[in-house]
Amino acid sequence: MVIELIGVAIIVGAAAASTLRFIRTGVATTWNAGFHQYRANLGRGILLGLEFLVAADIIGTVAVTPSFQSLGILGLIIAIRTFLSLSLEIEIEGRWPWRRQSQQGHEELGPSL
């Protein structure tokens, strides 16, 4: 339960901090300048909070006497949260997670690739 509360607190805190930073950036410069950063910061907070929530689900299922039904529900929850995490990461980075490593390797080789 404590780990679930930490996960929720991270999501709520990230939402509040991202919103405050967006407002500050919007007032200081332009709203368009802060919008992409706002979405990225908010997405990162949600991703971190989801990691804690998945950990809490795993611990909760293992701590209780596991049954096939509880393991099936855990698997479904983890699948849904993994899909959400992947979707958020694609939204933040603008590319597939495995493409980031291959693109970084090309940058190190120089502009000829």
N, CA, C and O atoms as a GROMACS GRO file, in nm:
protein
  452
    1MET      N    1   0.082  -0.120   0.000
    1MET     CA    2   0.000   0.000   0.000
    1MET      C    3   0.087   0.127   0.000
    1MET      O    4   0.054   0.225  -0.066
    2VAL      N    5   0.197   0.123   0.074
    2VAL     CA    6   0.286   0.240   0.079
    2VAL      C    7   0.347   0.267  -0.060
    2VAL      O    8   0.358   0.382  -0.101
    3ILE      N    9   0.385   0.160  -0.130
    3ILE     CA   10   0.445   0.178  -0.262
    3ILE      C   11   0.341   0.234  -0.359
    3ILE      O   12   0.375   0.316  -0.444
    4GLU      N   13   0.215   0.191  -0.347
    4GLU     CA   14   0.109   0.246  -0.431
    4GLU      C   15   0.092   0.395  -0.404
    4GLU      O   16   0.076   0.475  -0.497
    5LEU      N   17   0.095   0.433  -0.278
    5LEU     CA   18   0.082   0.575  -0.242
    5LEU      C   19   0.199   0.657  -0.296
    5LEU      O   20   0.180   0.771  -0.339
    6ILE      N   21   0.318   0.599  -0.294
    6ILE     CA   22   0.435   0.668  -0.350
    6ILE      C   23   0.415   0.689  -0.500
    6ILE      O   24   0.443   0.797  -0.551
    7GLY      N   25   0.366   0.586  -0.569
    7GLY     CA   26   0.342   0.597  -0.713
    7GLY      C   27   0.240   0.705  -0.745
    7GLY      O   28   0.260   0.784  -0.837
    8VAL      N   29   0.131   0.708  -0.670
    8VAL     CA   30   0.028   0.809  -0.692
    8VAL      C   31   0.083   0.948  -0.659
    8VAL      O   32   0.056   1.044  -0.731
    9ALA      N   33   0.159   0.959  -0.550
    9ALA     CA   34   0.217   1.088  -0.512
    9ALA      C   35   0.313   1.140  -0.619
    9ALA      O   36   0.317   1.259  -0.646
   10ILE      N   37   0.389   1.049  -0.679
   10ILE     CA   38   0.481   1.090  -0.786
   10ILE      C   39   0.403   1.144  -0.905
   10ILE      O   40   0.440   1.247  -0.961
   11ILE      N   41   0.296   1.076  -0.943
   11ILE     CA   42   0.216   1.122  -1.058
   11ILE      C   43   0.153   1.258  -1.028
   11ILE      O   44   0.158   1.348  -1.112
   12VAL      N   45   0.094   1.272  -0.910
   12VAL     CA   46   0.030   1.400  -0.874
   12VAL      C   47   0.135   1.511  -0.863
   12VAL      O   48   0.113   1.622  -0.912
   13GLY      N   49   0.247   1.481  -0.799
   13GLY     CA   50   0.354   1.580  -0.785
   13GLY      C   51   0.411   1.623  -0.919
   13GLY      O   52   0.438   1.741  -0.941
   14ALA      N   53   0.431   1.525  -1.008
   14ALA     CA   54   0.483   1.558  -1.141
   14ALA      C   55   0.384   1.642  -1.219
   14ALA      O   56   0.424   1.734  -1.292
   15ALA      N   57   0.256   1.613  -1.205
   15ALA     CA   58   0.154   1.692  -1.275
   15ALA      C   59   0.156   1.836  -1.225
   15ALA      O   60   0.150   1.930  -1.304
   16ALA      N   61   0.164   1.852  -1.094
   16ALA     CA   62   0.166   1.988  -1.036
   16ALA      C   63   0.293   2.063  -1.076
   16ALA      O   64   0.286   2.178  -1.118
   17ALA      N   65   0.408   1.998  -1.062
   17ALA     CA   66   0.535   2.064  -1.095
   17ALA      C   67   0.544   2.097  -1.244
   17ALA      O   68   0.590   2.205  -1.281
   18SER      N   69   0.498   2.006  -1.329
   18SER     CA   70   0.501   2.031  -1.473
   18SER      C   71   0.409   2.146  -1.511
   18SER      O   72   0.442   2.228  -1.596
   19THR      N   73   0.293   2.151  -1.447
   19THR     CA   74   0.198   2.258  -1.476
   19THR      C   75   0.253   2.393  -1.432
   19THR      O   76   0.241   2.492  -1.505
   20LEU      N   77   0.313   2.399  -1.314
   20LEU     CA   78   0.372   2.524  -1.267
   20LEU      C   79   0.486   2.570  -1.357
   20LEU      O   80   0.497   2.689  -1.388
   21ARG      N   81   0.569   2.476  -1.400
   21ARG     CA   82   0.680   2.511  -1.490
   21ARG      C   83   0.626   2.558  -1.625
   21ARG      O   84   0.681   2.652  -1.684
   22PHE      N   85   0.519   2.495  -1.675
   22PHE     CA   86   0.456   2.536  -1.801
   22PHE      C   87   0.402   2.677  -1.791
   22PHE      O   88   0.420   2.758  -1.883
   23ILE      N   89   0.335   2.708  -1.682
   23ILE     CA   90   0.279   2.842  -1.664
   23ILE      C   91   0.391   2.945  -1.657
   23ILE      O   92   0.382   3.052  -1.718
   24ARG      N   93   0.496   2.914  -1.582
   24ARG     CA   94   0.610   3.006  -1.570
   24ARG      C   95   0.677   3.029  -1.706
   24ARG      O   96   0.710   3.142  -1.741
   25THR      N   97   0.697   2.921  -1.782
   25THR     CA   98   0.758   2.934  -1.915
   25THR      C   99   0.666   3.010  -2.009
   25THR      O  100   0.713   3.093  -2.088
   26GLY      N  101   0.536   2.983  -2.002
   26GLY     CA  102   0.441   3.050  -2.089
   26GLY      C  103   0.434   3.199  -2.065
   26GLY      O  104   0.423   3.277  -2.159
   27VAL      N  105   0.440   3.238  -1.939
   27VAL     CA  106   0.436   3.381  -1.905
   27VAL      C  107   0.568   3.448  -1.944
   27VAL      O  108   0.566   3.561  -1.993
   28ALA      N  109   0.680   3.381  -1.922
   28ALA     CA  110   0.812   3.441  -1.949
   28ALA      C  111   0.843   3.448  -2.099
   28ALA      O  112   0.902   3.546  -2.145
   29THR      N  113   0.805   3.347  -2.175
   29THR     CA  114   0.837   3.347  -2.318
   29THR      C  115   0.707   3.335  -2.398
   29THR      O  116   0.630   3.431  -2.406
   30THR      N  117   0.684   3.219  -2.456
   30THR     CA  118   0.559   3.195  -2.527
   30THR      C  119   0.501   3.062  -2.480
   30THR      O  120   0.573   2.976  -2.430
   31TRP      N  121   0.371   3.048  -2.496
   31TRP     CA  122   0.306   2.924  -2.453
   31TRP      C  123   0.349   2.807  -2.539
   31TRP      O  124   0.358   2.694  -2.490
   32ASN      N  125   0.376   2.831  -2.666
   32ASN     CA  126   0.421   2.723  -2.753
   32ASN      C  127   0.558   2.670  -2.712
   32ASN      O  128   0.585   2.551  -2.725
   33ALA      N  129   0.643   2.758  -2.662
   33ALA     CA  130   0.777   2.717  -2.621
   33ALA      C  131   0.771   2.618  -2.505
   33ALA      O  132   0.852   2.525  -2.499
   34GLY      N  133   0.678   2.635  -2.415
   34GLY     CA  134   0.670   2.548  -2.299
   34GLY      C  135   0.584   2.425  -2.316
   34GLY      O  136   0.590   2.334  -2.234
   35PHE      N  137   0.503   2.421  -2.423
   35PHE     CA  138   0.407   2.313  -2.437
   35PHE      C  139   0.472   2.176  -2.453
   35PHE      O  140   0.432   2.080  -2.386
   36HIS      N  141   0.570   2.164  -2.541
   36HIS     CA  142   0.635   2.035  -2.564
   36HIS      C  143   0.712   1.988  -2.440
   36HIS      O  144   0.712   1.869  -2.407
   37GLN      N  145   0.776   2.083  -2.372
   37GLN     CA  146   0.846   2.049  -2.249
   37GLN      C  147   0.748   2.006  -2.141
   37GLN      O  148   0.776   1.916  -2.062
   38TYR      N  149   0.633   2.070  -2.138
   38TYR     CA  150   0.527   2.034  -2.041
   38TYR      C  151   0.482   1.891  -2.062
   38TYR      O  152   0.473   1.813  -1.967
   39ARG      N  153   0.455   1.855  -2.186
   39ARG     CA  154   0.410   1.719  -2.215
   39ARG      C  155   0.518   1.617  -2.181
   39ARG      O  156   0.487   1.510  -2.128
   40ALA      N  157   0.643   1.648  -2.210
   40ALA     CA  158   0.752   1.556  -2.181
   40ALA      C  159   0.769   1.538  -2.030
   40ALA      O  160   0.784   1.426  -1.982
   41ASN      N  161   0.768   1.648  -1.954
   41ASN     CA  162   0.782   1.639  -1.809
   41ASN      C  163   0.666   1.563  -1.746
   41ASN      O  164   0.686   1.481  -1.657
   42LEU      N  165   0.546   1.591  -1.792
   42LEU     CA  166   0.429   1.522  -1.740
   42LEU      C  167   0.436   1.372  -1.771
   42LEU      O  168   0.405   1.289  -1.685
   43GLY      N  169   0.476   1.338  -1.892
   43GLY     CA  170   0.489   1.198  -1.930
   43GLY      C  171   0.594   1.125  -1.849
   43GLY      O  172   0.574   1.010  -1.811
   44ARG      N  173   0.706   1.191  -1.823
   44ARG     CA  174   0.810   1.128  -1.741
   44ARG      C  175   0.761   1.100  -1.599
   44ARG      O  176   0.792   0.996  -1.541
   45GLY      N  177   0.685   1.194  -1.544
   45GLY     CA  178   0.630   1.172  -1.410
   45GLY      C  179   0.532   1.057  -1.407
   45GLY      O  180   0.532   0.978  -1.312
   46ILE      N  181   0.449   1.047  -1.509
   46ILE     CA  182   0.354   0.937  -1.516
   46ILE      C  183   0.428   0.804  -1.531
   46ILE      O  184   0.391   0.705  -1.467
   47LEU      N  185   0.531   0.801  -1.614
   47LEU     CA  186   0.609   0.678  -1.631
   47LEU      C  187   0.671   0.632  -1.499
   47LEU      O  188   0.665   0.514  -1.466
   48LEU      N  189   0.729   0.724  -1.425
   48LEU     CA  190   0.790   0.688  -1.298
   48LEU      C  191   0.685   0.639  -1.199
   48LEU      O  192   0.706   0.540  -1.129
   49GLY      N  193   0.572   0.707  -1.193
   49GLY     CA  194   0.464   0.663  -1.105
   49GLY      C  195   0.411   0.526  -1.142
   49GLY      O  196   0.381   0.445  -1.055
   50LEU      N  197   0.400   0.498  -1.273
   50LEU     CA  198   0.354   0.367  -1.318
   50LEU      C  199   0.450   0.256  -1.276
   50LEU      O  200   0.407   0.146  -1.243
   51GLU      N  201   0.578   0.285  -1.277
   51GLU     CA  202   0.677   0.185  -1.233
   51GLU      C  203   0.653   0.145  -1.087
   51GLU      O  204   0.661   0.028  -1.052
   52PHE      N  205   0.625   0.244  -1.004
   52PHE     CA  206   0.596   0.214  -0.864
   52PHE      C  207   0.466   0.135  -0.850
   52PHE      O  208   0.457   0.044  -0.768
   53LEU      N  209   0.366   0.170  -0.929
   53LEU     CA  210   0.238   0.099  -0.921
   53LEU      C  211   0.251  -0.046  -0.967
   53LEU      O  212   0.188  -0.135  -0.909
   54VAL      N  213   0.331  -0.071  -1.069
   54VAL     CA  214   0.356  -0.209  -1.113
   54VAL      C  215   0.429  -0.286  -1.004
   54VAL      O  216   0.396  -0.401  -0.975
   55ALA      N  217   0.529  -0.223  -0.943
   55ALA     CA  218   0.602  -0.288  -0.834
   55ALA      C  219   0.508  -0.323  -0.719
   55ALA      O  220   0.519  -0.431  -0.661
   56ALA      N  221   0.417  -0.233  -0.685
   56ALA     CA  222   0.322  -0.260  -0.578
   56ALA      C  223   0.230  -0.376  -0.613
   56ALA      O  224   0.199  -0.458  -0.527
   57ASP      N  225   0.188  -0.385  -0.739
   57ASP     CA  226   0.104  -0.497  -0.781
   57ASP      C  227   0.178  -0.630  -0.772
   57ASP      O  228   0.123  -0.730  -0.728
   58ILE      N  229   0.304  -0.630  -0.814
   58ILE     CA  230   0.383  -0.753  -0.807
   58ILE      C  231   0.401  -0.796  -0.663
   58ILE      O  232   0.381  -0.913  -0.630
   59ILE      N  233   0.438  -0.704  -0.577
   59ILE     CA  234   0.458  -0.736  -0.436
   59ILE      C  235   0.328  -0.783  -0.373
   59ILE      O  236   0.327  -0.880  -0.296
   60GLY      N  237   0.218  -0.715  -0.405
   60GLY     CA  238   0.088  -0.754  -0.350
   60GLY      C  239   0.046  -0.893  -0.392
   60GLY      O  240  -0.014  -0.965  -0.313
   61THR      N  241   0.075  -0.930  -0.514
   61THR     CA  242   0.036  -1.063  -0.563
   61THR      C  243   0.125  -1.171  -0.502
   61THR      O  244   0.076  -1.279  -0.469
   62VAL      N  245   0.252  -1.144  -0.488
   62VAL     CA  246   0.344  -1.242  -0.433
   62VAL      C  247   0.325  -1.257  -0.282
   62VAL      O  248   0.340  -1.367  -0.229
   63ALA      N  249   0.291  -1.148  -0.213
   63ALA     CA  250   0.275  -1.152  -0.068
   63ALA      C  251   0.153  -1.234  -0.027
   63ALA      O  252   0.155  -1.304   0.075
   64VAL      N  253   0.048  -1.226  -0.105
   64VAL     CA  254  -0.072  -1.305  -0.079
   64VAL      C  255  -0.050  -1.442  -0.143
   64VAL      O  256   0.030  -1.456  -0.235
   65THR      N  257  -0.120  -1.541  -0.094
   65THR     CA  258  -0.107  -1.674  -0.154
   65THR      C  259  -0.146  -1.667  -0.301
   65THR      O  260  -0.263  -1.643  -0.333
   66PRO      N  261  -0.050  -1.687  -0.390
   66PRO     CA  262  -0.080  -1.671  -0.532
   66PRO      C  263  -0.171  -1.782  -0.584
   66PRO      O  264  -0.155  -1.899  -0.549
   67SER      N  265  -0.265  -1.744  -0.665
   67SER     CA  266  -0.351  -1.840  -0.734
   67SER      C  267  -0.341  -1.808  -0.883
   67SER      O  268  -0.289  -1.704  -0.923
   68PHE      N  269  -0.392  -1.899  -0.964
   68PHE     CA  270  -0.389  -1.874  -1.109
   68PHE      C  271  -0.471  -1.751  -1.145
   68PHE      O  272  -0.437  -1.678  -1.238
   69GLN      N  273  -0.580  -1.729  -1.072
   69GLN     CA  274  -0.663  -1.612  -1.099
   69GLN      C  275  -0.588  -1.483  -1.065
   69GLN      O  276  -0.589  -1.388  -1.144
   70SER      N  277  -0.522  -1.478  -0.948
   70SER     CA  278  -0.450  -1.357  -0.911
   70SER      C  279  -0.330  -1.334  -1.002
   70SER      O  280  -0.298  -1.219  -1.034
   71LEU      N  281  -0.263  -1.441  -1.045
   71LEU     CA  282  -0.152  -1.426  -1.138
   71LEU      C  283  -0.201  -1.378  -1.276
   71LEU      O  284  -0.133  -1.299  -1.342
   72GLY      N  285  -0.317  -1.426  -1.318
   72GLY     CA  286  -0.374  -1.380  -1.445
   72GLY      C  287  -0.410  -1.233  -1.440
   72GLY      O  288  -0.384  -1.158  -1.535
   73ILE      N  289  -0.470  -1.191  -1.328
   73ILE     CA  290  -0.504  -1.049  -1.312
   73ILE      C  291  -0.377  -0.964  -1.309
   73ILE      O  292  -0.372  -0.858  -1.370
   74LEU      N  293  -0.275  -1.012  -1.238
   74LEU     CA  294  -0.147  -0.940  -1.234
   74LEU      C  295  -0.088  -0.928  -1.373
   74LEU      O  296  -0.040  -0.821  -1.412
   75GLY      N  297  -0.090  -1.037  -1.449
   75GLY     CA  298  -0.037  -1.033  -1.585
   75GLY      C  299  -0.111  -0.933  -1.672
   75GLY      O  300  -0.049  -0.861  -1.751
   76LEU      N  301  -0.243  -0.927  -1.657
   76LEU     CA  302  -0.323  -0.832  -1.734
   76LEU      C  303  -0.291  -0.688  -1.694
   76LEU      O  304  -0.277  -0.601  -1.780
   77ILE      N  305  -0.278  -0.663  -1.563
   77ILE     CA  306  -0.244  -0.529  -1.514
   77ILE      C  307  -0.107  -0.487  -1.566
   77ILE      O  308  -0.090  -0.374  -1.612
   78ILE      N  309  -0.011  -0.577  -1.560
   78ILE     CA  310   0.124  -0.544  -1.606
   78ILE      C  311   0.125  -0.521  -1.757
   78ILE      O  312   0.195  -0.432  -1.805
   79ALA      N  313   0.048  -0.598  -1.832
   79ALA     CA  314   0.041  -0.578  -1.977
   79ALA      C  315  -0.017  -0.441  -2.010
   79ALA      O  316   0.034  -0.371  -2.098
   80ILE      N  317  -0.124  -0.403  -1.941
   80ILE     CA  318  -0.186  -0.273  -1.966
   80ILE      C  319  -0.090  -0.160  -1.930
   80ILE      O  320  -0.075  -0.065  -2.006
   81ARG      N  321  -0.026  -0.170  -1.815
   81ARG     CA  322   0.066  -0.064  -1.772
   81ARG      C  323   0.191  -0.059  -1.859
   81ARG      O  324   0.246   0.048  -1.882
   82THR      N  325   0.236  -0.174  -1.908
   82THR     CA  326   0.350  -0.175  -1.999
   82THR      C  327   0.313  -0.106  -2.130
   82THR      O  328   0.393  -0.030  -2.184
   83PHE      N  329   0.193  -0.133  -2.180
   83PHE     CA  330   0.147  -0.065  -2.301
   83PHE      C  331   0.138   0.085  -2.280
   83PHE      O  332   0.177   0.163  -2.367
   84LEU      N  333   0.087   0.127  -2.164
   84LEU     CA  334   0.081   0.270  -2.133
   84LEU      C  335   0.220   0.330  -2.126
   84LEU      O  336   0.243   0.439  -2.178
   85SER      N  337   0.313   0.261  -2.062
   85SER     CA  338   0.451   0.311  -2.051
   85SER      C  339   0.515   0.325  -2.188
   85SER      O  340   0.580   0.425  -2.217
   86LEU      N  341   0.496   0.224  -2.273
   86LEU     CA  342   0.553   0.229  -2.407
   86LEU      C  343   0.491   0.344  -2.487
   86LEU      O  344   0.562   0.417  -2.556
   87SER      N  345   0.361   0.360  -2.477
   87SER     CA  346   0.293   0.469  -2.547
   87SER      C  347   0.344   0.605  -2.501
   87SER      O  348   0.368   0.694  -2.583
   88LEU      N  349   0.359   0.621  -2.370
   88LEU     CA  350   0.409   0.748  -2.317
   88LEU      C  351   0.552   0.775  -2.362
   88LEU      O  352   0.586   0.888  -2.396
   89GLU      N  353   0.635   0.673  -2.362
   89GLU     CA  354   0.774   0.693  -2.402
   89GLU      C  355   0.782   0.732  -2.550
   89GLU      O  356   0.862   0.818  -2.588
   90ILE      N  357   0.700   0.669  -2.633
   90ILE     CA  358   0.697   0.706  -2.775
   90ILE      C  359   0.650   0.850  -2.791
   90ILE      O  360   0.703   0.924  -2.873
   91GLU      N  361   0.551   0.889  -2.712
   91GLU     CA  362   0.500   1.026  -2.718
   91GLU      C  363   0.606   1.126  -2.675
   91GLU      O  364   0.619   1.232  -2.736
   92ILE      N  365   0.681   1.095  -2.571
   92ILE     CA  366   0.784   1.186  -2.520
   92ILE      C  367   0.901   1.196  -2.616
   92ILE      O  368   0.944   1.306  -2.651
   93GLU      N  369   0.952   1.082  -2.660
   93GLU     CA  370   1.074   1.079  -2.742
   93GLU      C  371   1.046   1.103  -2.890
   93GLU      O  372   1.134   1.150  -2.962
   94GLY      N  373   0.926   1.072  -2.935
   94GLY     CA  374   0.892   1.089  -3.075
   94GLY      C  375   0.946   0.979  -3.164
   94GLY      O  376   0.951   0.995  -3.286
   95ARG      N  377   0.988   0.867  -3.106
   95ARG     CA  378   1.038   0.753  -3.183
   95ARG      C  379   1.030   0.628  -3.096
   95ARG      O  380   1.010   0.635  -2.975
   96TRP      N  381   1.046   0.512  -3.161
   96TRP     CA  382   1.044   0.386  -3.088
   96TRP      C  383   1.163   0.380  -2.993
   96TRP      O  384   1.270   0.430  -3.027
   97PRO      N  385   1.148   0.320  -2.877
   97PRO     CA  386   1.261   0.316  -2.780
   97PRO      C  387   1.386   0.250  -2.836
   97PRO      O  388   1.497   0.295  -2.806
   98TRP      N  389   1.373   0.147  -2.916
   98TRP     CA  390   1.490   0.079  -2.970
   98TRP      C  391   1.555   0.157  -3.084
   98TRP      O  392   1.669   0.127  -3.120
   99ARG      N  393   1.487   0.255  -3.140
   99ARG     CA  394   1.546   0.338  -3.245
   99ARG      C  395   1.642   0.441  -3.185
   99ARG      O  396   1.734   0.486  -3.254
  100ARG      N  397   1.623   0.477  -3.060
  100ARG     CA  398   1.708   0.576  -2.995
  100ARG      C  399   1.852   0.528  -2.992
  100ARG      O  400   1.943   0.606  -3.020
  101GLN      N  401   1.876   0.401  -2.958
  101GLN     CA  402   2.011   0.349  -2.950
  101GLN      C  403   2.077   0.344  -3.087
  101GLN      O  404   2.194   0.379  -3.101
  102SER      N  405   2.003   0.301  -3.189
  102SER     CA  406   2.063   0.293  -3.321
  102SER      C  407   2.092   0.432  -3.378
  102SER      O  408   2.190   0.450  -3.450
  103GLN      N  409   2.008   0.531  -3.347
  103GLN     CA  410   2.032   0.666  -3.394
  103GLN      C  411   2.150   0.729  -3.321
  103GLN      O  412   2.225   0.807  -3.381
  104GLN      N  413   2.168   0.697  -3.193
  104GLN     CA  414   2.283   0.750  -3.120
  104GLN      C  415   2.412   0.694  -3.177
  104GLN      O  416   2.513   0.764  -3.185
  105GLY      N  417   2.410   0.567  -3.216
  105GLY     CA  418   2.528   0.507  -3.275
  105GLY      C  419   2.567   0.574  -3.405
  105GLY      O  420   2.686   0.590  -3.433
  106HIS      N  421   2.467   0.614  -3.486
  106HIS     CA  422   2.496   0.682  -3.612
  106HIS      C  423   2.550   0.821  -3.588
  106HIS      O  424   2.634   0.868  -3.666
  107GLU      N  425   2.505   0.888  -3.485
  107GLU     CA  426   2.554   1.022  -3.456
  107GLU      C  427   2.701   1.019  -3.420
  107GLU      O  428   2.776   1.112  -3.452
  108GLU      N  429   2.744   0.912  -3.352
  108GLU     CA  430   2.884   0.902  -3.314
  108GLU      C  431   2.973   0.878  -3.435
  108GLU      O  432   3.090   0.917  -3.435
  109LEU      N  433   2.917   0.815  -3.539
  109LEU     CA  434   2.998   0.786  -3.658
  109LEU      C  435   3.016   0.909  -3.746
  109LEU      O  436   3.105   0.912  -3.830
  110GLY      N  437   2.933   1.008  -3.727
  110GLY     CA  438   2.947   1.129  -3.806
  110GLY      C  439   2.830   1.149  -3.899
  110GLY      O  440   2.741   1.064  -3.907
  111PRO      N  441   2.830   1.261  -3.969
  111PRO     CA  442   2.716   1.298  -4.053
  111PRO      C  443   2.708   1.221  -4.184
  111PRO      O  444   2.611   1.238  -4.258
  112SER      N  445   2.805   1.137  -4.216
  112SER     CA  446   2.803   1.068  -4.345
  112SER      C  447   2.697   0.959  -4.350
  112SER      O  448   2.659   0.916  -4.459
  113LEU      N  449   2.647   0.914  -4.236
  113LEU     CA  450   2.545   0.808  -4.238
  113LEU      C  451   2.408   0.863  -4.239
  113LEU      O  452   2.311   0.788  -4.241
   0.00000   0.00000   0.00000
